[in-house]
Amino acid sequence: MSSFPENNRTWQILHEADNGGYAVGAYNCYNTDSVMAVVRAAENKRSPAIIQLFPWTLHFQGKHFIKFVIEYTHSASVPIAVHLDHCIQPEDVDLALSLPVPFDSIMVDASTLSPEENIRTCKSYVERATALGICIEAEMGRMEGGEDGLPHVDMKTILTKPEEAESFVRETGVHFLAPSFGNIHGAYGPGGAEKAWDLERLRKIHAALPHLPLALHGTHPVSDELFLESIKCGMRKINLNRTVRDGYTQFIAENAGKLELTVLSMRGVEVYTNGVERMMDVLGSSGKA
């Protein structure tokens, strides 16, 4: 039997993607409709996938909902991991690490702290998490914006320095890295992501960490072509939210009160599933499970 981290679902999914030169979607989920849509899309496309929950879920839906999500997705016929994204508050990380049914991976977001404190914080949680078989993602630098319960960051954006990336990973022991290279949480300004992203910086980060999967935050709106460019630059975990959710949200808004709730939910999941399947094709994960 493989030892940690090789036997960790998120690690396995992302390193297989790295070996294969494709990326895997990490889909933000908020209810059972979204979870079912990701699982069905993954099975339909024979694609690996990652379901992402926010700390909001820890507090609003609670540990029993999280237990359901993990057990349901782990029972799928294709590899699906469950990841807790953007744990900014220490008590949220502590709570996540105490769950009887654990997450596969957790993002410890200490990016609003000083670089030195970010390293110390991530290192301390990596030591605790690895003892439980949980992988850790970190953010190096600082990204602008805020969405879905995340605080709006009004501190000046700090881009990841390629020359410091290797030492950050070595000192912290993190398993995946979310770099800051002009990507933004929430909506992009004039010129969009094409203008905001510094792809040359991202290429240098990838060159400094050639075998470490990178995680892409800030993906709405982003063109299919730009997603493919990011994959060439080492992005293996692509966080997706409105890109796959907007069709579902629009369908529910237009049909709530017109359709029976059971029909609304069933058809809503179909719409959501279609959106996820399209991105699995774009990212190249279809047929890889």
Order of alpha helices (4+ residues) and beta strands (2+ residues): alpha-beta-alpha-beta-alpha-alpha-beta-alpha-beta-alpha-beta-beta-alpha-beta-beta-alpha-alpha-beta-alpha-beta-alpha-alpha
